[in-house]
Amino acid sequence: MFVCAQAHSAHADLVKLKNGGEIRGKLVTTAAEQSRSVSVRTMSGAIVTVSTLDVEFQAKRPLTFEEYELRARLVPETIEDHWELSEWCRENHLSRQREAHLEQMIVLDPEHEIAHRALGHIQRDGVWTTLDDHMTRQGYVKYRGRYITPEEKQLLEQSREERDQQRNWLAQVNLWTDWLEGRRDDQRQQALQHFKEINDPSAIPALQRYLAERPERNYRELFLEVVGSIRGQAATAALVKMAVYDGDSGIRHKALTSIGPGQSDYAVAEFINHLHADENIVVRRAASGLKELGGQKAIPQLIEALVTNHAYRVQVPNPTVGVSLGTSGLANSSSSIPVLPPDLQAGVMTGMIPPENIHLPRSNRSFHWQTVRIDQKNPEVLEALRELTDADFGFDERTWRLWWLSQNS
């Protein structure tokens, strides 16, 4: 490694070394050096040259990234300092980094109103939540910027002719399902034959209702057999949905393998959408699908999904007075209210009354439901990235982003 002094640089390119180290500054590698070495003018003005054999990747970045990383390393763990840095990020258009510091403010103070509102959270029934989560719990979906019922969304996406066709299929599939459940062998055989002859995408909603949503495995297998023979995006979307939501791993695998070769690109797009699902298990299953389909264009979204945040409803105890007797016999409490009468407290402290002779009442603690958000690492996402890129930076999202930037710069 060779070092020589140069003028201060206003760039923040990055060279990631195979040993895990980083060199930041401005790439100044000459054409003659490119095959054997990489040179960087650092923020201090020095030029650092390393062999290309020691370089994992290199990426060009704006100066604001370097300034942010320096500030982030030095920021104290206080609400005020994280707020100040979040405002700096806002002024410098670093939205993802800003959200990280606002979220850290909430970790330090779960009821911090300014941080919640800056993140777009709303308060309902005394609980902070996102508008999307609140509306989803109310049974709404987001469609073109507004919240509507799933049925309204389906109607908006369909023409009148399509709706008429789907209504006809609902009646027909319902009849054939009744035949499958009947006692007459001839009707059961006719129903199976009718199902296998379906090739109209308009039948898919009816098939989902009467076959895919059944708890019996054989009905869901029949659904896959029928829909797998239908070509088009509607069939592909139905198969992808089955591949991420069905509780049977065998059904999920069969749904994935039923996707036609000509529908891989659309299937990849559908799996990418499921990387943003509220349920963590759906995110992980979507990543497994992308791994199998070789969705190269999904790499940026997979990087973002390495660690995802999910909401859970949990029971937590209501605040109570915590009581214990210390080794000295002193009654300790998390409350400022005296636990023992003064005479008993004095007797315990002076040794006149043994602590074991005092029996505190059992605590009948009450509980309430609370929504908590948890960051979860997704191993299936990491496996997909390893398979699609031949690289491995673990769950280090920052290094993955830098590497991807280096591949596209």
DASUL-V776813 format. One record per backbone hydrogen bond with DSSP energy under -1.0 kcal/mol. CO is the residue of the C=O (numbers start at 1). NH is the residue of the N-H. If there is no record, write none. Layout:
CO	NH
CO	NH
//
This chain:
2	49
4	47
13	25
14	59
15	23
16	56
16	57
17	20
21	17
23	15
25	13
26	41
30	34
33	36
33	37
36	52
38	50
39	28
40	48
41	26
42	45
45	6
46	42
47	4
48	40
50	38
51	54
52	55
54	18
57	16
59	14
61	12
62	65
63	67
64	68
65	69
66	70
67	71
68	72
69	73
70	74
71	75
76	78
78	82
79	83
80	84
81	85
82	86
83	87
84	88
85	89
86	90
87	91
88	92
89	94
90	93
94	98
95	99
96	100
97	101
98	102
99	103
100	104
101	105
102	106
103	107
104	108
105	109
109	112
112	116
113	117
114	118
115	119
116	121
117	120
122	129
124	127
127	124
129	122
130	134
131	135
132	136
133	137
134	138
135	140
136	139
141	148
143	146
146	143
148	141
149	153
150	154
151	155
152	156
153	157
155	158
159	163
160	164
161	165
162	166
163	167
164	168
165	169
166	170
167	171
168	172
169	173
170	174
171	175
172	176
173	177
174	178
175	179
176	180
177	181
184	188
185	189
186	190
187	191
188	192
189	193
190	194
191	195
192	196
195	198
200	203
201	204
203	207
204	208
205	209
206	210
207	211
207	212
208	213
211	214
216	220
217	221
218	222
219	223
220	224
221	225
222	226
223	227
224	228
226	229
227	230
232	236
233	237
234	238
235	239
236	240
237	241
238	242
239	243
240	244
241	245
242	246
248	252
249	253
250	254
251	255
252	256
253	257
254	258
256	259
260	263
263	267
264	268
265	269
266	270
267	271
268	272
269	273
270	274
272	275
273	276
274	277
279	283
280	284
281	285
282	286
283	287
284	288
285	289
286	290
287	291
288	292
289	293
290	294
290	295
294	296
295	298
296	299
298	302
299	303
300	304
301	305
303	306
306	378
308	376
310	374
312	372
314	370
316	368
322	334
324	332
326	329
330	326
332	324
341	345
342	346
343	347
344	348
345	349
346	350
347	352
347	353
354	357
355	358
363	365
366	318
368	316
370	314
372	312
374	310
376	308
378	382
379	383
380	384
381	385
382	386
383	387
384	388
385	389
386	390
393	396
395	397
396	400
397	401
398	402
399	403
400	404
401	405
402	406
403	407
//
